[in-house]
């Protein structure tokens, strides 16, 4: 299957099933529901890679649900392994990532100014990453809306968002350490 056919099949599947797949993930994840968006994104990434590899689906909906279920199981496993040592920054500054004990300790013991931490963290991102951050987490645009704005496939947006979350996770500790040293 060519790229244009794969893109068309992805867009059709995303349009037809993404909301239902997201609800499925949220319900299945329970208290780990913060991972739902990641599960949906990973599900569509797997689907798109299969399309690009030439796989033709008689029932894309069934494949998407099966893949989403696998992603949910993995996310739940990750969630429960890390539950004792995670804390959400989402409530504090809308960055939907989970931080490790070291960061939790820094926040609790040093009474870090969350706004200052966010400013430093955002200053460590590239212009493109800042643009994606603003669209996804400030303006709360959907993957489809971001894809249309950037003129790329929703899968590309999902992959970029996933990479952005990973980078933010890596940068949180350096940002907090910068504040402890006196900030920039």
N, C-alpha and C positions, 0 to 999 in steps of 0.2 A: 504494500500500500504506500503510495506516495505521501509526501508531507502535507500537501494541500488536502488530500482525502482524509488523512489522519486528523488534521486540524478541524475539518468539517465534522467528522465523526465525534471528536472530542467536544466541540462546541455544542453539537446536538445533544450528546449525552449529558453534558453539564447543564444545559438549559432544561432538559426533561427531568433529570433525576437529582440534581445537587441539593435542592431543599429537602427532599425526602431522605436522602443519604445523611444529610446533616442532622435531621431530627432523629434518625435511627441511631447515629453515633451518640448524640446527647442522651437519649434514653438508655442506651446500653452502657454508657460510661458511668452513669450515676454521679457519685461525688467526684469523680475524675472528669467531669464534663468540660473542664477547661481545655482538655486535650481534643475536643471534638473537631475544631477547625483544622488541627494538624492531621487528624485521621482522614478528614474529607480531602484535604490537599494531597496527602500521600496516596489515597485511593485513586485520585485522578491522575497523579504522576505515573503510577503503575499502569493504569489503563492506557495512557498516552504512549508510554514506552512500548507496550504490547502492540498498539496500533502501528507505531513506527516500524516495529519488527515484522509487520505483515500479518499479524493475527486478525482474523475476521470473526466477529462475534454474532452468533445467531440471536443471542439474548444479552445485550450489553448490561441491562438492568440487573440481571442475576449475577454477572461477573462483578459489577460494582458493589452489590450488597455483600457478596462473599469476600471481596477484597476489603471492604469497609469493616466487616466483622473481624477479619484478621488484624487489621490496624487497631481496632478497639481492644482486642485481646492483648496486643503488644502494649498499647498505651496504659491499659489497666495494670498490667504487670509492672511497667515502669513506675506508674503512679504509686502503687502500693509498696514497691521497693524503696521509693524515695519519700513516702508520706511522712515518716518520722523526722526527716531533715529538710523539708521544703517549706517555702513560704511564698505567697504570691505578692508580687509588686503591683499587680493589676489595680488593686484598691488604692495604692499609694500614688501611682503616677501613670497609670494606664499602659505600662509596658507589660504585655502578657507573657512573661517568662517566669520561670521558677528558679529560685536561688538556693545555693547550698548553705550549710551551717555557718561557714566562715562569714558569708555576707549577712546572714541573720544576726550573728554575734556583733558584727560591725554596726549594724543598724540599731540593735538594742543597747549595746554598751557605749557607743560613742554619740548616740542621739544625732545621727547624721541628718543634715538638712536634705530632704528628699528632692526638693526643687533644684538645689545646687548639684546633687548627684545626677539628676536628669540632664541638667545643662551640660555638665562635663561629659556625660555619656553621649549625648547627641553631638557634641563637638568632635567626637572621635569617629563619627560616621561620614561617609562620602556624600557628595551632593545627591547622587542617585539614591543612596540608602535613605537619606533624609526625606527625599521626595516620596519614596515608598512608605516610610514611617508615617509621614503626614497624611497620605491618602488612606492608609490602612487603619492607623490607630488614633488619629486625631479626627479626620473627617469620616471615618468608619465606612469607607466605600467597600463594596463587595469585590470579590476577585474579578467578576465580569466587568464591573464599572472601571476598575483599575486597568484591566486588559484593554478596554476600549480607549481609555485616556492615553495609555502608553503605546497603543497600536501593536500589542503582542497577544499571544494566546493566554487564556486563563491559567494553563499549566505553567507557563513561564512565570506568571505572577506568583503562583503557588510556590514554585521553587525559589524564587527571589525572596519571598516572605519567609520561607523556612530558613534560608541562609541568613537573612537579617536577624531572625530570632536567635540563631546560633551565635552570631557575632555579638549580639547584645549580651547573651549569657557570658561570653568570654570577656567582655569589657566591663562588666559590673564591678568586679573586684578592683581592677585598676582605677576605675572612676572613684570608688569609695576610698581607696588608698590615697588618691590625689587630694581628696577633701581632708583626710587625716593629716596630710603633710602641710596643709594650708591653702590648698586649691590653686587654680591657675587663673 
